[in-house]
């Protein structure tokens, strides 16, 4: 590997992989008029054709697309729910394994590597990674939905099959137990298992880029298995699959943002709602993301992320202060206890009686997080150089998970209290994207908190779109980070086109279908990669176990 400007050199001892492959050697670097490009020819073209073909099909054959997408979603989630739940368990177990064993002492970037960011800065960015449009979307609705389903109890149809959506066995007529189950089921989808998927992906990317000296791409983590073949078609297929999975992992998040923005504008200002409104908003937000991409990371994404963290903190504190403060604070501890108490049952992949919940909620979530993992994983990997695997895992698993549980506890817990104890039935009757606004409307300072919420949704929408474009662009450019602007524009616009196409081709059913369809093969790819990650870590030297007095050298891969 000879491209010194693109591959980060390790500090100290590592067991690097020696290869004659040069970063970008398979790229096409040229220009057509004012439009320049530097792309991996096979990966970019193949992934682009697949994404745009699906978008074209969804727009032109809307009715047929909806039927196909719904059928795909239902079959995959029902028949393979056990696989997705087991896969999420495996990723979390691998993360725990490398944390508690000798492998946790390996330092990302070499034995003498120093962290690029302070603990405060690093924790802040991990906190930012734990937030997003989807958390705003589901913060009130998911705990309330699970609690209501659980409160109704199990319902068995004439065929002897459960037709309800309650988690586990249900808690008929028990308000307290229903609230606990609702909170635990929500946290299950957003805490340790979700971040176990992200942490595994980030570790794999960081290890093979910072320690092994390979490009920051998905194919690199398969070198211990495929060797030099990762530079050929096996590697191309892996990268193409990662790009397609990522773009359809981003799509639901952007769709949630469009739906909640349209519903919020309708609720607050009486503006039109529906598919057309969502499409217009998606187009406008994509335009905002393009501006952010053109400004670059420091002037665009970084600034918007900082604004979002401030707004999220303000919204959280305002709700705690104007709501039943002591009750909200006490509920945080209860939420953590409920989550840990119900976690073994919720994560059990075998013999589940709550098939609707396991398939319709859990299986979809794990497919979604797997598809989303290259995006989040690459971000975490880039900010974590210099950390030991142990401190990396503890921070990535615990900090974002705690943020998510805290958010659900405050907003979801308040929603549960308003409905079950306050008789606020409007919260139950409100459409999914509106539940947060309906809840805020019951509190003092509703105009202020609703405005902050709208700002949060829009900015999170923009940062998700432009950050996703940067990650997609890097993967399609063979791991290069500095690429021509038109490429970033292409991927940013492609994300917007996919959202619009899937809204037309079946709405949420289409988005869920494509997420599960791309998440399935990529989950299999990542399960295979777990062997590579463990093997790669076992080959790495650990400081303190290397003969003293030796100068740092690069240990050749055998």
N, C-alpha and C positions, 0 to 999 in steps of 0.2 A: 504494500500500500504506500504510494509515494506522494499523494496529494496532501502536502503538509498544511495547506491553508484550510482544508476541510475536515481532516481527521484529527481529533484532539489527542495529543501525545500524553501518555500516562506519566505520573510522577512516582518514581520509586520502582519497586519490583512488581511485575505482572507476568502472567503466562500468556503473552500475546500470540495471536495467530498470524503466521507469515503467509502472505499470498501475493501473487504477482498482479492481482486485480487492482486497477487504479480507479478511484472514485470518479464516476462519470464517463468511463471509457466507452460505454455502450450508448451514451446519450447522443441525441441529435441537437447540435447547437448551431442555430442559424437565425435568419430573420426574413420576414416577408413585408417589405415596406417598413413602416414604423413598428411593426409587431415582431419582437424578438422572442425566442424560446430556447430552452435548454432542458430537454426532457429525455427520459429513458424511453426509447422509441417503442419497444414492444409493450412495456407496462402502461405507458400513457395512452397509447392508441387503443389497446385492448380494453382497459378500464373505462376510457371515455366512450367507446362504442357501446359497452354493456349498460352504462348508466343512462346515456342518452336514448338508447333503444327502449329501455323500460319506461322512461319518461314519455317517449313518443307513443308507445303502445297505450299507456294510461290515458293520454289526452285524446287519441284518435278513437280508441275502442273503449269508451268509458264504462258502458254497461257490462260488456264481456270482462273487462279488467276487474270490476268490482266482484263479479261472481268468482273469478279465478282466485283473487286475493283472499276473499273470505274463506273459500274452501281450503286454500293453502294454510292459512292461519289456524283454522280449527283443527285440521289434521295434525299439523306439526306440534301444536301446543298440547293437544289431548294425548296423542300417541307417544310423544317424546318428553312429556313433562318430567318423568323420572330421570331421564338422561340430563336435562338441564339442571335440575336440582342437585343431582350427584356431581355434575361438573363444577358447579359453584362451590360445593363442599370440598372437592379436591383442590381447587385453586387456593382456598383459604387454608387448608391443611398444609399445602406446600409452603405457603408463606410462614405459617407457624413453625414448620420443620426447620427452615433455613434460619429462623430467628433464634431458636433454642439450642442449635447445634454449633459446632465449630465454624460452619459456613457463615454464621452471622458476624464473624470477626473480619471477613473479607471487606476491604475498603474499595468503594467504587471510584476508579480513576488511578489506582495504584496505592502501594503501602504508604507513600508519603504525600498523597493527595490531600489538599486542604479544601474545605467547603467553599463554594463560590458565594454563599450567602450566610449571614448570621442566623442563629436559631430563630430570632424574632421575624426576620424577613422570610425565612424558609417556612415557618409555621403560618405566616400570613398568606403566603401563596398556596399552601396546602388547604388553608381555610377557604381561599377563593375557589380552589378546585372542587370543594365540597358543596358549593352553591351553584345555582343555575335556574333557568326558567322552569324546568320541570319540578324543582323543589317548591317554587312559588305556586305552581299549578296544583300540586298534590298536597301541599302542606296542611290544608284544612280538609279537603275532600277525601283523601285516602283513609285517615283514621276514622272519620265519620262513617264512610261507606262500610268499612270492615266491622265497625262497632254495631251499626244498624243490622247488617247481615247476621252477625253473631247473636244479637239480641232476638232476632226472629227465630233462631234455632234451625236445626236440620229439618229439611222438607223432603220426603220420599215420595216419588211418583208411583203410578200404577205398576210400572215395571220393576219397582223395588230399587230404583236408582235415585240418589240424591240430586235434587234439582236446584237447591239453594246455593248461594255463593259465600256462605260463612266460612271463615277459617276454622280448621280442625273440626270439633264436634258441635260447635255453637254453644251459646250460653243463654238459652231462652228465658226472657223475663228478668235477667240479672243485669242491672245497669252498671254496677261497678265492674263485674267480670267482663262485660261486653266492652267497656272502655279500655280495660287492660289488654284484652285480646286485640282490639282495634289498633291500639298504639304499638303493641308488640309486632303485629303483622306488618305494619307500615315500616317500623324500624328494621325488620328482617330484610326488607327489599332495598333498604338504603344504607345500612350500616356495614358491619364487618364483611359479609359475603360480597356485597357490591365492591367494597374497597379492596377485598382480597383479589378480585379479578383485576382491578386497576393496578394494584401493587405488584402482582405477578408480571403483568405486561411491562410496567415501568422498570422493574428489576431486570427483566430479560433484555430490554433495549439498552439500559445503562451498562450492564455487564459487558455485552458484546461490542458496544461502541467505545466505552471509556477504558476497559481493561483489555479487551481482545483486539482493539484497533480496527474494527470493521465499521462500515457505514451504519448510520442510525436508521435502519430499515428493518422490516419484519423478517426478511430472508436471513439476515445475519445470525439470528438466534438458532438457526438450523445447521450451522456449520459443523458442529460435532456429529451430526447425523449424516448430512449430505456432502460434507467436504466442499471441494471446488465446484460441485454441481449446483451450488446455490446461485452461481453467476449465470446459469443457464435457465432452461424452461421451468424446472422445479421451483427455482427462486422467483421467476417471473409470475408463476401461478400464485405463489404465496403473497407477493406484493399486490397483485391485481385483486385477489380475494380481500386483502386488508383494506384496499381503497374502496371497493364496493361495499364492504361491511361498514366501513366508517361513514360513508355518505348516507347510507340508509340507517345508521345509528344516529346520525345528526338530525335526520329528517323528522323523526317524531318530536324531538325537542323544539325544533323550529315550528312545527305544526302546533304544538301546545302553546307556544308563544303567540302565534297568530290567532288561535282560537280565543285565548284569554284576553288578548289586547282588543279584539273585535267585541267580545262580550262585555269587557269592562267599559269600552267607549259607548256601547249601547246602553248599559246600565246607568252610567254616570251622566251621559250627555244626550242620550236618545238617538245616537247615530245608528245607521242600518247594521244588522248583523247577518250572518249566513256565510255560505261558501265564497260568494263574490267579495264580501268584505274581508274575509280571511286572505284571499288571494291578493287583493290590493295591498293589504298590510304586509304580506310576505314580500311582495315586490318592493315596497318602500323600505322595509327593513333591510332587504338585500342590498338596496342602494346605499343605505347607511353603512353596511358592512364593507361595501366596496370603498367608500371614502376612508374607513378605518384601515383597510388593507393598503391603500395608497399612501397613507400617512406613516405606515410602518409600525413595528411592535412598540417602540418606546413612546411614540406620539399618539398611537391609536389604541391598541389592545391594552397596554399597561395603564394608560390614563383612565380608560373606561373601566377597567377592573378595579382600580383604586376608588373610583366614584361609586361603583356598585357595592363594594365592601362597606363604605361609609353609609350609603343609603340603607343597606340591609341591616346594619347595626342600629341605625336610627329607628327604622320600622320596628325591629324587635323590641327595643327599649321603650318605645312609645306604647306598644301594645301591652307590655308588662306593666307600665306605669298607670295607664288609663283603665286597664282591666282589673280583675280581682288579683292584685299583686301577690299576696301571700299564698293564695291558692295556686297560682301559676308556678311560683317558685317551688312549692311543695310537690307539685305534679311532675317536675323534672326528674326528681329522684325516683318517683313511682314509675315513670316511663322506662328508665334504665333497668329497674328491677323486673318489670313486666317483660321487657325484651329478653333479658338473660334467662328468665324463668321459662318462657315459651320457646326459646330458640331451638332446643333439641327436637321438639315436636314439629315445628315449622320447617326445619331443614331435613326432616326424614323423607327420603325419596321412595320408600317402600310401603305398600299396603295403605295408601291414603284413601280415606273415605270422602274427603273434601276435594273431589276431582275438579270441580269448577274453579275453586280458588287456586289449587296447585297448577292447573293448566292455564287458566285465563289471566291470573296475576303473576304467580311466581315464575312459571316457564317463560312468559313474555319478558318479564324483567331481566332474567338472566341472559336471555338472547339479546336483549337491548343493551345491557351493560357490556357483554362480550363484543358486540358490534361497535360500541362507543369506546372500547378500551384502547385502541391505537391512538385516538385523539388525546384522551386523558393521560394515558401511559407515557406518551412522548413528552407531554408537558411536564409531568412529574420527573421523568428521567433527566430532562435538560436542567432542572433546578436542583438535582440531588447529587451531583458529582462531589466527591470528597467525603461522603457519609459512609459509615460502615453499614453493611447489610442489616445488622441488628437495629441500629437507630433508625435507619430508613424504614424498615418494616413497622416498628413500633409507632413511629410518627405517622406514616401513611395510613395505617390501619385505624389508629385510635383518634387522631385529630379530626379528620373529615367525618368519621362515623359519629363522633360526639356532637359535632356541629349539626348533622342531620337529625339526630335524636332530639337535640335541644330545640331545633326549629319545629319539628313535629309536636313536641311536648307543649310548646307555647301556643302555636296556632291551632294544631289539631286538638289539643287538650281544651282550649278555650271554646272551640266549636262544639266539642262533646258536652261541655258544661252548659252552653247556651241551649242546646237541643234537649238533653235529658233532664236537666234541672231547671232550666228557664222556660221550657216549652216553646222555644223559638222554632216553629215548624217551617218557616220560610227557608231556613238553612238546608233542610232536607229536600225541599221541593225545588231549590235552585239548580240550574244546570251545572255540570261539573266545573266549567271555567269560571262560573260566577260565585261559587261558594265563598271564596276569600273575600270578595267585595261585599257580599251579603252579610258576612260575619263582621267585617269592619264597620258596616253601616249601623250596627247595633251599639258601637262604642263611641265615646266622646272623640272629638277631633277626626271624625270620619272622613271629612273632605281632605284633610292633610294626609292621613294614612293611605287613603285610596290613591291620591296623586303620587305619593312616594312609590306605592305598589306599581302603578302604571309605568313610572320611570324605571323601576327595577326590571320589569318584564322587557321593556324595549331595549334597555342597555344590555341585559343578559342575552337577549336575542341577537343583538349585533355582535357581541364578543364571541358567542358560540359560532356564529356564521363566519366571522373573519379568522378566528383561531382555527376552526375546522379547515378553512381554505388553505391556511399556511401548512398545516399538517398533511393534508391531501397533496398539496403541491410538492412538498418534500419527498413524500413516498413515490410520487410519479416522476420525480427527477433523480431517482436512484440514490436518495439520501442526502442530496445537496440541500443546504439551507439558504444559500444566497442564489436566488433564481430571478429571471426577468419578471417584472410586474404583470405582464399579460397572462402569464400562467396562473398567478394567484387570482387574477380577475376571472379567468375561466372557471376555476374550481369554486369560487364564491358564487358565481352566477349559476353553476351547475347545481349547487345545493338548493338555491332558490327555485330553479326549474323543477327539481325533483319534488320539492314540497308542493308546488302548484299542481304538478302532474298527478301526484298521489291524492291530493284533495279532490281533484276532478274524477279520479279513477276509483273512488270508494272511500275517501276520507280516512278516518282513523283505522278502519278495517284494512285498508290498503297499506297504510304505514306500518301497522302491526305485522301484517303478512310479510312485507319485505324485510322488516327487522329480524323476524324469526328465521326467515329463509336464508338470509346472509349470516345470521348469528350462528346457525347450526354448523355449517362447514368450518367456520372460523373457530368455534369452540373445540372442534376435533383437532384442528391445527394447533391450538394452544395447549391442549392436553398432551399432544406429542412433544411440544416444545418444553414441557416440564422436565423431561429427561435431559434435554440439552442444557437447561439452566442449572440443574443440580450437578451435571457433569462439568460444566464450565466453572462453577463455584469450587468444586473439589480440586480443580487444577490450580486454583489461585493461591499464591503465597500469602501468609499472614504475618504482619509485622511483629517482631518479637520471637518468631520461630525461624528467622533467617540468620545465617551466620553473621555475627557482628564484624564490622570492618569492611565488608564487601561493598563496592559501589553499586548503586542501582543499575540493574540491567534488565533487558527485555528477555524473558525466558521463552524460548521457541516452543511453539505448539507441536506436540508429537502425535 
